[in-house]
Amino acid sequence: MPYKTRKVRNKNCYKVYNQKTKRVFAKCTTKSKAKRQERLLRAIKYNKSFRQQFQRGGHYTRKKHK
């Protein structure tokens, strides 16, 4: 997996980045939002049907659990 999450030093937040290119996608975010960001990046990269829907401007959302 090319995307990783790391805790930011001396802060209560996380960073999401590409392990190969070191490109940062989230600088200081919560752990749950960092995991969501990773899932989104993986879906865009590896899921062909999601990528096509995403490029057309469709809406893919997760169900909210109550």
C-alpha positions in Angstrom: 0.0 0.0 0.0 1.6 3.3 -1.0 -0.4 5.5 1.4 0.5 5.7 5.1 -0.6 7.5 8.2 1.8 8.9 10.8 1.2 10.7 14.0 2.5 14.3 14.0 5.0 14.9 16.7 3.9 16.9 19.8 0.4 17.2 18.4 -2.8 15.2 18.7 -3.2 14.8 14.9 -2.1 12.6 12.0 -0.6 13.0 8.5 -1.5 11.0 5.4 1.2 10.7 2.7 2.3 8.6 -0.2 5.1 6.4 0.9 6.9 6.4 -2.5 6.7 10.1 -3.5 6.3 11.6 0.0 3.4 13.7 -1.2 1.3 14.8 1.7 -2.5 14.6 1.4 -3.5 15.6 4.9 -1.2 17.5 7.3 -3.0 17.6 10.6 -6.2 15.6 10.9 -7.9 13.3 13.3 -7.2 9.6 13.2 -10.7 8.7 11.9 -10.5 11.3 9.1 -7.0 10.1 8.2 -8.3 6.5 7.8 -11.2 7.9 5.6 -8.6 9.8 3.5 -6.6 6.6 2.9 -9.7 4.7 1.9 -10.6 7.4 -0.6 -7.1 7.5 -2.1 -7.1 3.7 -2.5 -10.5 3.7 -4.1 -9.5 6.3 -6.6 -6.3 4.4 -7.4 -7.4 0.8 -7.5 -11.2 0.7 -7.9 -12.0 1.2 -11.6 -15.8 1.6 -11.2 -15.3 4.1 -8.4 -12.8 6.1 -10.3 -15.1 6.4 -13.3 -18.0 7.5 -11.2 -15.8 9.9 -9.3 -14.6 11.5 -12.6 -18.2 11.9 -13.8 -19.1 13.8 -10.7 -21.3 11.1 -9.2 -21.8 10.7 -5.5 -20.3 7.8 -3.6 -20.9 8.1 0.1 -20.7 5.7 3.0 -23.8 4.9 5.0 -24.0 6.6 8.4 -24.4 4.3 11.3 -26.5 5.4 14.2 
